[in-house]
Amino acid sequence: MEVSPGVTKEILKEGSGNCPNAGDTITVHCTGSLTTPPKKFWSTRDPGQQPFTFQVGLRKVIAGWDEGCMTMKKGEVARLTIAGEKGYGQGGFPSWGITPNAELLFEIEILSIARK
């Protein structure tokens, strides 16, 4: 389903409860990959990594994460496909091998939602 222009979501496992509101703190497991060529660049599930916590809806992460995660419920697992302009844009993220305007694929699981 289209979340917004440049962000699509495929639900892999349904969650329950309410979606987070802007300013809520969420904790997620996530794996990020390039779509072309398919290549993983980061995962909280890798050895030594921890779940990632951030305030959603406040542009503290890439726009595609804010927009996609605000449509998810606790326990939900979804695959977000994020166009370059909703990802790292023209600058890319060279240290992770993300080229300018690269389309990204994230599998995200919402572990917790703490209301602001």
C-alpha positions as CSV (number, residue, x, y, z in Angstrom):
1,M,0.0,0.0,0.0
2,E,1.1,3.6,-0.6
3,V,1.8,5.4,2.7
4,S,2.7,8.6,0.8
5,P,4.3,9.5,-2.5
6,G,7.7,7.7,-2.4
7,V,6.9,5.4,0.5
8,T,5.1,2.0,0.2
9,K,4.4,-0.5,2.9
10,E,3.8,-4.3,2.9
11,I,2.6,-5.7,6.2
12,L,4.4,-9.0,6.9
13,K,2.9,-9.5,10.4
14,E,-0.1,-7.6,11.9
15,G,0.4,-5.6,15.1
16,S,-2.1,-4.5,17.7
17,G,-3.2,-1.3,19.4
18,N,-2.8,2.3,18.2
19,C,-0.3,3.7,15.8
20,P,2.3,6.2,17.3
21,N,1.7,9.9,17.2
22,A,4.3,12.5,16.3
23,G,6.7,12.9,19.3
24,D,6.1,9.4,20.7
25,T,9.2,7.4,21.3
26,I,9.4,4.1,19.4
27,T,11.8,1.2,19.6
28,V,12.3,-0.9,16.5
29,H,14.3,-3.8,15.0
30,C,15.2,-3.0,11.4
31,T,17.2,-4.2,8.5
32,G,18.1,-1.8,5.7
33,S,19.0,-2.7,2.2
34,L,19.6,-1.1,-1.1
35,T,17.1,-2.2,-3.8
36,T,19.6,-1.9,-6.7
37,P,21.8,-3.7,-6.4
38,P,20.2,-5.7,-3.5
39,K,22.6,-5.2,-0.6
40,K,22.1,-5.0,3.2
41,F,23.8,-2.0,4.8
42,W,22.6,-2.2,8.4
43,S,20.6,-4.4,10.8
44,T,19.8,-4.1,14.5
45,R,19.7,-7.9,14.5
46,D,23.4,-8.2,13.6
47,P,25.8,-9.3,16.3
48,G,26.7,-6.4,18.7
49,Q,23.7,-4.3,17.5
50,Q,20.8,-3.2,19.6
51,P,17.2,-2.2,18.8
52,F,16.9,1.5,17.6
53,T,14.9,4.0,19.6
54,F,13.8,7.4,18.3
55,Q,11.0,10.0,18.5
56,V,8.8,9.5,15.5
57,G,7.3,12.2,13.3
58,L,9.9,14.9,14.3
59,R,12.3,14.4,11.3
60,K,15.0,12.9,13.5
61,V,15.2,10.0,11.0
62,I,14.7,9.9,7.2
63,A,11.3,11.0,6.0
64,G,10.3,7.5,4.8
65,W,10.8,6.1,8.3
66,D,8.8,8.8,9.9
67,E,5.9,8.4,7.4
68,G,6.0,4.6,7.4
69,C,6.5,4.0,11.2
70,M,3.6,6.3,12.0
71,T,1.3,3.9,10.2
72,M,2.5,0.9,12.2
73,K,1.3,-0.7,15.4
74,K,3.2,-2.4,18.2
75,G,4.3,-5.9,17.1
76,E,3.8,-5.1,13.5
77,V,6.5,-6.2,11.0
78,A,6.4,-4.3,7.7
79,R,8.6,-3.9,4.6
80,L,9.0,-0.2,3.6
81,T,10.2,0.7,0.2
82,I,11.5,4.3,0.2
83,A,12.3,6.4,-2.8
84,G,15.6,8.4,-2.8
85,E,13.9,11.7,-2.0
86,K,12.4,10.2,1.2
87,G,15.6,8.5,2.1
88,Y,19.1,10.0,2.1
89,G,18.5,12.1,-1.0
90,Q,21.2,13.6,-3.2
91,G,23.9,13.2,-0.5
92,G,23.3,9.5,0.0
93,F,25.1,8.0,3.0
94,P,28.6,7.1,1.6
95,S,29.9,5.4,4.8
96,W,27.1,2.8,4.5
97,G,27.5,2.5,0.7
98,I,24.2,4.3,0.0
99,T,24.6,6.2,-3.3
100,P,22.8,9.5,-4.0
101,N,19.0,9.1,-4.5
102,A,19.2,5.4,-3.8
103,E,15.9,3.5,-3.3
104,L,15.9,1.8,0.1
105,L,14.1,-1.3,1.5
106,F,13.7,-1.6,5.3
107,E,12.1,-4.4,7.2
108,I,10.9,-2.8,10.5
109,E,9.4,-4.4,13.6
110,I,7.8,-2.1,16.2
111,L,8.9,-3.4,19.6
112,S,7.5,-0.6,21.8
113,I,5.6,2.7,21.6
114,A,6.0,5.1,24.5
115,R,3.5,8.0,24.4
116,K,4.9,11.5,24.8
